Amino acid sequence: MLKRGFKAMLAEANAVIETVAVHDLPYAQEDGDTLVVDVRETVERESEGQIPGSIHAPRGLLEFHADPESPVYKEELTPDRRLILYCGSGGRSALAAKTLMDMGFNDVASLAGGYAAWRKAQEG
């Protein structure tokens, strides 16, 4: 038996991170400093599309992309910048947001419902 399964880990993450509703995303982006980060796998981004203006930092490489000492560091990912992460449905981005908080990022959120919710909102 696992010490902590994914449900417990998601509950822990959701207890400490901010969640942004899809309809609030455009308002969050108005300041021009908020960065939207896609943590899905490359194949998902290529086959399903992406939120315009987002950067790609797959969850499996997120810590490397967020650490200035890493050879694959992404300069856009700075601890003083507002980051809104998204995945397919919200679970991976919640865990990723918690990871970035643990690394010292102060203003990190997860997009509620992920890319699926964003896409649905675009249709309606």
BAZAMI-898200 format. One record per residue: x, y, z of N, C-alpha, C in turn; residue number from 1; residue in three letters. Coordinates in pm, whole numbers, plus 50000, padded with zeros to 5 digits. Each point is the difference from the previous one (the first is absolute). Layout:
<recs>
REC; X; Y; Z; X; Y; Z; X; Y; Z; NUM; ALA
...
</recs>
This chain:
<recs>
REC; 50084; 49881; 50000; 49916; 50119; 50000; 50088; 50125; 50000; 1; MET
REC; 49957; 50099; 49926; 50074; 50125; 49991; 49983; 50082; 50127; 2; LEU
REC; 50104; 50072; 50034; 49995; 50091; 50113; 49905; 50116; 49971; 3; LYS
REC; 50017; 50056; 49880; 49916; 50110; 49953; 49972; 49978; 49853; 4; ARG
REC; 49878; 49978; 49966; 49961; 49982; 49860; 49975; 50134; 49933; 5; GLY
REC; 49962; 49994; 49873; 49980; 50124; 49924; 49887; 50085; 50057; 6; PHE
REC; 49897; 49936; 50055; 49889; 50077; 50056; 50046; 50084; 50119; 7; LYS
REC; 50081; 49940; 50086; 50052; 50073; 50115; 50094; 50112; 49955; 8; ALA
REC; 50082; 49971; 49902; 50093; 50102; 49951; 49925; 50116; 49933; 9; MET
REC; 49895; 49968; 49925; 49919; 50106; 49938; 49928; 50083; 50106; 10; LEU
REC; 49949; 49935; 50101; 49933; 50072; 50108; 50097; 50094; 50071; 11; ALA
REC; 50120; 49952; 50025; 50103; 50084; 50063; 50034; 50119; 49912; 12; GLU
REC; 50017; 49976; 49871; 50032; 50109; 49907; 49887; 50101; 49994; 13; ALA
REC; 49878; 49951; 49983; 49885; 50090; 49988; 49975; 50081; 50127; 14; ASN
REC; 50046; 49951; 50113; 49982; 50072; 50125; 50091; 50123; 50011; 15; ALA
REC; 50108; 50000; 49923; 50096; 50110; 50014; 50018; 50086; 49875; 16; VAL
REC; 49952; 49954; 49886; 50017; 50078; 49878; 49875; 50080; 49968; 17; ILE
REC; 50017; 50099; 49915; 49887; 50076; 49949; 49951; 49932; 49872; 18; GLU
REC; 49870; 50002; 49980; 49942; 49948; 49878; 49931; 50116; 49929; 19; THR
REC; 50029; 50014; 49871; 49942; 50108; 49920; 49892; 49940; 49910; 20; VAL
REC; 49882; 50059; 50001; 49891; 49955; 49913; 50029; 50041; 49857; 21; ALA
REC; 49955; 49919; 49907; 50023; 50027; 49857; 49951; 50139; 49960; 22; VAL
REC; 49884; 50040; 50049; 49947; 50131; 49961; 50081; 50116; 50059; 23; HIS
REC; 50084; 49973; 50099; 50085; 50104; 50058; 50138; 50009; 49933; 24; ASP
REC; 50033; 49902; 49918; 50133; 49999; 49937; 50029; 50125; 49918; 25; LEU
REC; 49909; 50047; 49914; 50032; 50122; 49923; 50030; 50120; 50089; 26; PRO
REC; 49929; 50011; 50111; 50023; 50111; 50093; 50137; 49986; 50067; 27; TYR
REC; 50037; 49879; 50032; 50130; 49975; 50063; 50114; 50034; 49905; 28; ALA
REC; 49976; 49986; 49870; 50103; 50025; 49900; 50011; 50148; 49962; 29; GLN
REC; 49905; 50082; 50043; 49998; 50141; 49961; 50124; 50077; 50041; 30; GLU
REC; 50063; 49962; 50111; 50114; 50077; 50048; 50124; 49984; 49913; 31; ASP
REC; 49999; 49900; 49913; 50114; 49979; 49911; 50118; 49930; 50066; 32; GLY
REC; 49995; 49981; 50130; 50111; 49934; 50069; 49965; 49857; 50041; 33; ASP
REC; 49873; 49965; 49994; 49958; 49864; 50035; 50038; 49906; 49886; 34; THR
REC; 50062; 49890; 50036; 50043; 49901; 49903; 49915; 49875; 50013; 35; LEU
REC; 49943; 49955; 49888; 49922; 49877; 49997; 50094; 49888; 49956; 36; VAL
REC; 50003; 49893; 50078; 50096; 49892; 49978; 49925; 49869; 49979; 37; VAL
REC; 50026; 49937; 49887; 49942; 49871; 49964; 50092; 49890; 50051; 38; ASP
REC; 49950; 49919; 50095; 50083; 49893; 50056; 49966; 49863; 49941; 39; VAL
REC; 49919; 49999; 49894; 49966; 49872; 49934; 50121; 49948; 49924; 40; ARG
REC; 49990; 49876; 49957; 50103; 49940; 49918; 50001; 50065; 49861; 41; GLU
REC; 50112; 49994; 49934; 50015; 50059; 49867; 49896; 49947; 49902; 42; THR
REC; 49973; 49871; 50003; 49904; 49941; 49908; 49861; 50057; 50022; 43; VAL
REC; 49963; 50029; 50124; 49869; 50059; 50028; 49992; 50141; 49943; 44; GLU
REC; 50103; 50076; 50020; 50003; 50139; 49951; 49992; 50003; 49848; 45; ARG
REC; 50074; 49909; 49936; 50002; 49996; 49854; 49869; 49950; 49941; 46; GLU
REC; 49937; 49903; 50063; 49878; 49943; 49943; 49873; 50075; 50038; 47; SER
REC; 49996; 50060; 50119; 49877; 50064; 50048; 50001; 50151; 49988; 48; GLU
REC; 50117; 50058; 49987; 50010; 50146; 49997; 50047; 50055; 50133; 49; GLY
REC; 49992; 50132; 50012; 50052; 50066; 50119; 49927; 50130; 50024; 50; GLN
REC; 50013; 50051; 50120; 49945; 50131; 50031; 50096; 50103; 49939; 51; ILE
REC; 49948; 50091; 49919; 50087; 50100; 49936; 50086; 50075; 50102; 52; PRO
REC; 50126; 50016; 49966; 50093; 50072; 50085; 50065; 49917; 50109; 53; GLY
REC; 49960; 49873; 50012; 50057; 49915; 50104; 50138; 49951; 49958; 54; SER
REC; 50081; 49969; 50101; 50128; 49934; 49973; 49985; 49854; 50041; 55; ILE
REC; 50090; 49918; 49952; 49994; 49857; 50028; 50112; 49961; 50095; 56; HIS
REC; 49963; 49938; 50110; 50096; 49947; 50097; 49937; 49872; 50055; 57; ALA
REC; 50019; 49886; 49930; 49936; 49875; 50043; 50030; 49969; 50146; 58; PRO
REC; 49901; 49944; 50067; 50014; 49972; 50142; 50123; 49916; 50031; 59; ARG
REC; 50034; 49909; 49912; 50116; 49915; 50023; 50132; 50075; 49999; 60; GLY
REC; 50001; 50120; 49944; 50122; 50082; 49995; 49985; 50131; 50074; 61; LEU
REC; 49888; 50021; 50066; 49968; 50128; 50059; 50108; 50052; 50095; 62; LEU
REC; 50046; 49916; 50090; 50101; 50044; 50096; 50128; 50045; 49929; 63; GLU
REC; 50033; 49933; 49892; 50120; 50035; 49923; 49980; 50132; 49925; 64; PHE
REC; 49881; 50019; 49944; 49971; 50125; 49929; 49990; 50119; 50095; 65; HIS
REC; 49967; 49975; 50127; 49980; 50108; 50097; 50124; 50034; 50082; 66; ALA
REC; 50105; 49923; 49988; 50121; 50022; 50080; 50109; 50065; 49915; 67; ASP
REC; 50042; 50122; 50037; 50104; 50070; 49922; 50132; 49924; 49989; 68; PRO
REC; 50023; 49904; 50088; 50124; 49923; 49994; 49991; 49882; 49904; 69; GLU
REC; 49884; 49979; 49942; 49980; 49888; 49908; 50040; 50040; 49858; 70; SER
REC; 50057; 49906; 49924; 50036; 50030; 49861; 49878; 50021; 49909; 71; PRO
REC; 49881; 49962; 50044; 49879; 50020; 49920; 49906; 50103; 50064; 72; VAL
REC; 50057; 50088; 50079; 49923; 50106; 50066; 49929; 50088; 49898; 73; TYR
REC; 49874; 50034; 50031; 49923; 50093; 49916; 49994; 50134; 50073; 74; LYS
REC; 50058; 50101; 49941; 50011; 50131; 50064; 49865; 50060; 50038; 75; GLU
REC; 49895; 49961; 49930; 49867; 50054; 50030; 49950; 49955; 50137; 76; GLU
REC; 50049; 49887; 50048; 49954; 49944; 50127; 50081; 50059; 50115; 77; LEU
REC; 49957; 50113; 50050; 50069; 50063; 50111; 49910; 50002; 50122; 78; THR
REC; 50058; 49985; 50119; 49920; 49991; 50123; 49919; 50125; 50032; 79; PRO
REC; 50035; 50114; 49941; 49928; 50123; 50030; 49888; 50029; 49900; 80; ASP
REC; 49979; 49912; 49907; 49897; 50018; 49898; 49876; 49919; 50033; 81; ARG
REC; 49885; 50052; 49965; 49874; 49925; 50018; 49992; 49892; 49894; 82; ARG
REC; 49978; 49875; 50043; 49991; 49887; 49909; 49864; 49931; 50018; 83; LEU
REC; 49934; 49974; 49888; 49878; 49920; 50003; 50027; 49876; 49916; 84; ILE
REC; 49998; 49885; 50064; 50031; 49874; 49935; 49873; 49929; 49955; 85; LEU
REC; 50010; 49929; 49889; 49888; 49917; 49958; 50049; 49869; 49943; 86; TYR
REC; 49912; 49899; 50011; 50025; 49868; 49942; 49872; 49960; 49927; 87; CYS
REC; 49974; 49873; 49987; 49880; 49956; 49931; 49872; 50030; 50075; 88; GLY
REC; 49999; 49970; 50131; 49876; 50019; 50077; 50020; 50064; 50137; 89; SER
REC; 50122; 50030; 50039; 50026; 50072; 50124; 50079; 49927; 50106; 90; GLY
REC; 50011; 49869; 49991; 50073; 49925; 50103; 50150; 50021; 49996; 91; GLY
REC; 50058; 49980; 49883; 50146; 50016; 49988; 50044; 50143; 50028; 92; ARG
REC; 49918; 50096; 49956; 50039; 50140; 50023; 49991; 50036; 50148; 93; SER
REC; 49908; 49941; 50074; 49993; 50022; 50144; 50126; 49946; 50068; 94; ALA
REC; 50039; 49879; 49964; 50122; 49942; 50056; 50124; 50081; 49960; 95; LEU
REC; 50002; 50046; 49875; 50112; 50079; 49951; 50008; 50135; 50072; 96; ALA
REC; 49884; 50062; 50025; 49999; 50128; 50073; 50055; 49982; 50140; 97; ALA
REC; 49961; 49891; 50065; 50052; 49971; 50134; 50150; 49979; 49996; 98; LYS
REC; 50049; 49933; 49898; 50145; 49978; 49985; 50073; 50133; 49987; 99; THR
REC; 49947; 50089; 49916; 50066; 50131; 49984; 49996; 50080; 50130; 100; LEU
REC; 49891; 49990; 50074; 49995; 50067; 50131; 50107; 49945; 50093; 101; MET
REC; 50017; 49868; 49997; 50103; 49937; 50083; 50140; 50047; 49959; 102; ASP
REC; 50016; 50037; 49873; 50128; 50049; 49950; 50024; 50146; 50035; 103; MET
REC; 49895; 50070; 50043; 50015; 50141; 50038; 49926; 50099; 49912; 104; GLY
REC; 49919; 49951; 49908; 49917; 50089; 49920; 49884; 50048; 50087; 105; PHE
REC; 49971; 50129; 49995; 49902; 50057; 50091; 49860; 50015; 49943; 106; ASN
REC; 49990; 50021; 49871; 49871; 50034; 49940; 49968; 49901; 49888; 107; ASP
REC; 49957; 49881; 50040; 49974; 49892; 49906; 49855; 49954; 50018; 108; VAL
REC; 49934; 49971; 49889; 49862; 49952; 50004; 49982; 49890; 49897; 109; ALA
REC; 49891; 49928; 50015; 49961; 49895; 49905; 49868; 50040; 49936; 110; SER
REC; 49988; 49976; 49871; 49877; 50031; 49928; 49897; 49890; 50026; 111; LEU
REC; 49887; 50037; 50058; 49895; 49904; 50032; 49949; 49933; 49872; 112; ALA
REC; 50001; 49868; 50000; 49950; 49925; 49886; 50098; 49988; 49885; 113; GLY
REC; 50113; 50069; 50008; 50105; 49989; 49901; 49960; 50039; 49859; 114; GLY
REC; 50072; 49943; 49905; 49979; 50032; 49859; 49860; 49962; 49953; 115; TYR
REC; 49946; 49890; 50052; 49866; 49956; 49961; 49897; 50106; 50035; 116; ALA
REC; 50009; 50058; 50118; 49906; 50104; 50041; 50020; 50127; 49918; 117; ALA
REC; 50125; 50035; 49973; 50028; 50119; 49919; 49942; 49984; 49861; 118; TRP
REC; 50020; 49884; 49941; 49950; 49973; 49865; 49847; 50005; 49996; 119; ARG
REC; 49937; 49942; 50099; 49855; 50002; 50008; 49948; 50144; 50010; 120; LYS
REC; 50069; 50082; 50079; 49961; 50140; 50015; 50013; 50077; 49868; 121; ALA
REC; 50097; 49960; 49917; 50018; 50066; 49872; 49887; 49968; 49903; 122; GLN
REC; 49944; 49881; 50016; 49891; 49955; 49912; 49867; 50067; 50035; 123; GLU
REC; 49983; 50031; 50130; 49870; 50049; 50043; 49999; 50145; 50020; 124; GLY
</recs>
